[in-house]
Amino acid sequence: MSTTPNPDEFYKKLKIQLEDTNEWPSEYLYKFIVTSSTEKTAKIESLFDNTGAVITTKESKNGKYTSVSINVIMKDPDAVIAKYIEVADNVEGVISL
């Protein structure tokens, strides 16, 4: 039995949840965690350029990790999922919450 999460199944479930709980377009809050690196946080921020996103970052107590919270209006669940995939494909080691 594999304990590796299946991204396709995760995104399928997420899409259903988003469709059931929101009216679109809607404000969506992304949360990511990366090892503290200005390069990684800047890369995430650049992926949300020109979207009207409000981005906040917070370093962990020991400074090893940085959380990136992004509030942005998204047009539909597919756009939300596409952005998660784009971040995962472009930022090594990112954790999506």
C-alpha distance (Angstrom), angle and dihedral (degrees) to the residues before:
residue distance angle dihedral
M1 . . .
S2 3.80 . .
T3 3.79 120.9 .
T4 3.80 92.9 -169.9
P5 3.80 108.5 113.8
N6 3.78 115.1 -117.9
P7 3.82 107.4 -128.7
D8 3.82 92.9 -157.5
E9 3.80 91.9 55.7
F10 3.81 91.3 44.9
Y11 3.81 92.7 52.1
K12 3.82 91.8 44.9
K13 3.82 90.6 54.8
L14 3.80 91.8 43.7
K15 3.80 91.7 52.3
I16 3.81 91.3 52.4
Q17 3.81 91.5 48.4
L18 3.79 92.3 48.7
E19 3.80 92.5 48.5
D20 3.80 91.2 49.3
T21 3.80 97.9 46.1
N22 3.80 106.4 36.4
E23 3.77 141.6 49.7
W24 3.79 111.8 -137.0
P25 2.98 136.8 -91.3
S26 3.78 89.0 41.4
E27 3.78 142.5 158.6
Y28 3.80 111.1 -98.2
L29 3.80 130.1 -168.6
Y30 3.80 116.1 -143.8
K31 3.80 118.9 -166.4
F32 3.77 122.7 -166.6
I33 3.79 133.2 173.6
V34 3.80 123.1 -154.7
T35 3.76 135.5 167.5
S36 3.79 106.0 -89.9
S37 3.76 105.5 -84.9
T38 3.78 126.9 135.4
E39 3.80 87.3 -145.4
K40 3.82 92.8 59.0
T41 3.79 96.0 44.0
A42 3.81 90.4 46.1
K43 3.81 90.2 50.9
I44 3.82 91.7 52.7
E45 3.80 90.6 46.8
S46 3.81 91.3 49.7
L47 3.81 90.6 54.8
F48 3.81 87.8 61.5
D49 3.84 95.9 45.8
N50 3.81 115.2 136.0
T51 3.82 93.5 12.8
G52 3.80 97.8 103.0
A53 3.80 89.5 -114.8
V54 3.80 122.2 165.3
I55 3.80 106.5 -140.7
T56 3.80 127.0 -166.9
T57 3.78 128.2 177.8
K58 3.77 130.3 -163.0
E59 3.77 127.6 -173.6
S60 3.81 119.2 -138.9
K61 3.79 119.1 -109.0
N62 3.80 92.7 -99.3
G63 3.82 93.1 40.8
K64 3.78 94.5 -121.6
Y65 3.82 97.0 113.7
T66 3.79 137.2 32.9
S67 3.79 125.7 -153.5
V68 3.78 117.3 -147.7
S69 3.82 117.8 -159.7
I70 3.78 118.4 -169.3
N71 3.80 124.7 -171.4
V72 3.80 111.8 -166.4
I73 3.80 140.3 151.7
M74 3.80 109.4 -110.6
K75 3.81 124.4 -168.1
D76 3.81 98.6 -139.6
P77 3.84 144.7 -21.0
D78 3.81 91.4 -86.3
A79 3.82 90.0 58.6
V80 3.83 90.4 49.8
I81 3.80 91.5 52.0
A82 3.81 93.3 43.8
K83 3.81 89.5 56.0
Y84 3.83 91.9 50.0
I85 3.81 89.1 52.1
E86 3.81 92.2 46.2
V87 3.82 91.5 52.9
A88 3.83 92.5 46.1
D89 3.82 90.7 49.7
N90 3.81 94.1 48.9
V91 3.81 106.5 36.0
E92 3.79 116.3 59.8
G93 3.80 115.5 -135.7
V94 3.81 96.2 5.8
I95 3.80 117.2 157.4
S96 3.80 115.7 -149.3
L97 3.79 117.8 -152.1
